[in-house]
Structures are given as C-alpha cells and as structure tokens.
Amino acid sequence: MSLPGDPEDMLIDEACWELRLLAFRDRFIDLATSARREQATYKQFRLDMLQAELADRDLRRQQRLLRLARFPRPKRLEGFDFEKNPNVTPEVVADLKAPTWVREGRPLVLIGDSGTGKSHLLIGIGTAIAETGLSVRYTTTSALVNELAEADANRRLPSVIARYSKIDLLCLDKFGYLNLDRKGAKLLFQIFTEREERKAIAVATNSPFTEWDKTFGDARLCAAIADRITFRCTLIQTGTESYRFQATQESLFPGQ
C-alpha cells in the first residue's frame, strides 16, 4: 500500500497486518481522508472502519465457501430463464435461496430430462446457500461413490463419511445416470443415513422414482434410499423439453 511519509501511518499499517485487519489496512487512508473531508466524528470514523472490516471478512468467507463447494462452473439463479422452462416456479426457487430448509435438514429433488436446467438450478441454489455462510459441497453421484469405494479400500471410509456428514448442503448431480453395483449402493446409503434429518441433500436426476430400482439393483436398498431422499423434500420437476436444445435451434435457425 502506498503510504505518505507520516510514521504513524506506517505504524498503523504494521499493526493492521499483525492483527489481520486487512480491510482496515487497505482502506484506512481513503476512509480517514473521507472522514476529514466530511468532518465526521471519531466515533463515526471508527464505526465506518469496523463496518468495512466486517463486510470484507464476509465477502472473503463467501469466496472461501464457494471454492470449497467445488462447483464445476459458475451458475446463478438470476441467470435461469424461467420463461424458457415454465415447469419451474420462480417463487419455489426463490424460497430455496434462504437457508431455512438447509438448517432443517430437508432434502431437495430436481427431476427432469437432460437440458431442462437441473444442474443450473442445483449449482445456483448451492451458490445462494454458500453465500449465506453455510458449507456446501457439489459432486456427481458416480464421483462420490468412487471416492467412498477408494476410501473403503484404504480403510479411510469412516473419516470420509464423517467429513461429508458435517457439510450443511450436499449437492448430488447426475443421480441415477449410472447403475450402481450393490457395494456402491450400500456406500451411498451410508451417506444418506449419516445425514438423515440433520443435514440437507439436493439431488438432480433424470430418472423418475419408479426407475430408481434400476440404479440400485436392490429393491429394499432402493426403497430405503428413496425414503430418506423424499421425506419432507421439496420436489421440482423440470420437465422433458430441453431448452438447451431450443437455444441451439434458435441460434442455428433464427426467426423460425
């Protein structure tokens, strides 16, 4: 930071660095100049500095939570085209931006064909929740099962399951895209069991509930997983008409 020659400014800079008051350090000169120009009281100046520090820490926390969520690409709910997909109700999605349902450990299920916006909604909702200060993790179902299988082979399964059990919102994409063997299904079941009614899970799937038995192979295990996902869940059906395909057609054949 460029500082004038006043030794007190240098001491303030060093103290802020030691105390990790990064916003205070970066904005001190500007805020002090503004306070002098507006003839602000010392108390108002101190309040402005504290508010700047709090705002900066909140922003850095949001950025850290978004990095830890591991979203594959940036998607926000503001970018979802509700007109292109009238199956999705804006009011229902808007309610999911608030963290209440996550704190209550309620599931979210997004069902629809490819190209209907499931992943966009899943990532957008997860982003909104992370920005409220809660921990979020995005992964595909197959990637999670592979991670659990590797942990089991290396005798680290309890620690991996414990780590996933602490995340406020687990976003599982491409649920039901690939059929799981019995071992994989049982590993995934442990995640659902650990999180049941404590931590929220959001699932995006192209398979209706009636076809989940094909994914898990075992009817009883399938019923147990479905029971945990659907109990007190919010269900959003994104439909069967791909608006991604519509967008491609419109770009190739404008005006038709």
C-alpha positions, 0 to 999 in steps of 0.5 A: 500500500502506498503510504505518505511519509507520516510514521504513524501511518506506517505504524498503523499499517504494521499493526493492521497486518499483525492483527489481520485487519486487512480491510482496515489496512487497505482502506484506512487512508481513503476512509480517514481522508473521507472522514476529514473531508466530511468532518465526521466524528471519531466515533463515526470514523471508527464505526465506518472502519469496523463496518468495512472490516466486517463486510470484507471478512464476509465477502472473503468467507463467501469466496472461501465457501464457494471454492470449497463447494467445488462447483464445476462452473459458475451458475446463478439463479438470476441467470435461469430463464424461467420463461424458457422452462415454465415447469419451474416456479420462480417463487419455489426457487426463490424460497430455496435461496434462504437457508431455512430448509438447509438448517432443517435438514430437508432434502431437495429433488430436481427431476427432469430430462437432460437440458431442462436446467437441473444442474443450473438450478442445483449449482445456483441454489448451492451458490445462494446457500454458500453465500449465506455462510453455510458449507456446501459441497457439489459432486456427481453421484458416480464421483462420490461413490468412487471416492467412498469405494477408494476410501473403503479400500484404504480403510479411510471410509469412516473419516470420509463419511464423517467429513461429508456428514458435517457439510450443511448442503450436499449437492448430488448431480447426475443421480441415477445416470449410472447403475450402481453395483450393490457395494456402491449402493450400500456406500451411498446409503451410508451417506444418506443415513449419516445425514438423515434429518440433520443435514440437507441433500439436493439431488438432480436426476433424470430418472423418475422414482419408479426407475430408481430400482434400476440404479440400485439393483436392490429393491429394499436398498432402493426403497430405503434410499428413496425414503430418506431422499423424499421425506419432507423434500421439496420436489421440482420437476423440470420437465422433458423439453430441453431448452438447451436444445431450443437455444441451439435451434434458435441460434442455428435457425433464427426467426423460425 
